[in-house]
Amino acid sequence: MKKFISAAKEHTNIGGVHIMQIFTDTVPASEDIAPFAIGLAKDEEIKESYSDWEILQFQSYVFEDEHPNVPKHMHASNKIVARRTR
């Protein structure tokens, strides 16, 4: 995640905006995705990646999700909206 965000920030003009949503480890990954959920971010970790930008919005939340043939399960997520100021 950090490498991707760093590269994206470098290629963003001053005044440009990023909207990012990531899953966090606040709740365990559901059984169906657990083998693929490697390196879930810590809650609010993404804020550190944007500490040098203006954070316009930040949300940390848990939500229930459902897919065909998969039982209802929970996800934890962070969403950030940040603007490059310099």
Residue pairs with C-beta under 8 A, 6 or more apart in sequence:
1 22
1 39
1 41
1 46
1 49
2 49
5 18
5 20
5 46
5 49
5 50
6 49
8 18
9 18
9 49
9 53
9 84
12 18
12 84
13 84
14 84
14 85
14 86
15 83
15 84
15 85
16 83
16 84
17 56
17 81
17 82
17 83
17 84
18 50
18 53
18 80
18 81
18 82
18 83
18 84
19 79
19 80
19 81
20 46
20 79
20 80
20 82
21 77
21 78
21 79
21 80
22 41
22 46
22 77
22 78
23 29
23 37
23 40
23 41
23 75
23 76
23 77
24 40
24 41
24 42
24 43
24 45
24 60
24 76
24 77
24 78
25 40
25 41
25 42
25 43
25 76
26 43
26 60
26 62
26 76
27 62
27 74
27 75
27 76
28 34
29 37
29 40
30 65
30 70
30 73
30 74
30 75
31 73
32 67
32 70
32 73
41 78
43 60
43 76
43 78
44 58
44 60
44 78
45 78
46 78
46 80
47 55
47 58
47 78
47 80
50 80
50 82
52 86
53 82
53 83
53 84
53 85
54 82
54 83
54 84
54 85
55 80
55 81
55 82
56 81
56 82
56 83
57 79
57 80
57 81
58 78
58 79
58 80
58 81
59 77
59 78
59 79
59 80
60 76
60 77
60 78
61 76
61 77
61 79
62 74
62 75
62 76
62 77
63 74
63 75
63 77
64 72
64 73
64 74
65 72
65 73
65 74
65 75
66 72
66 73
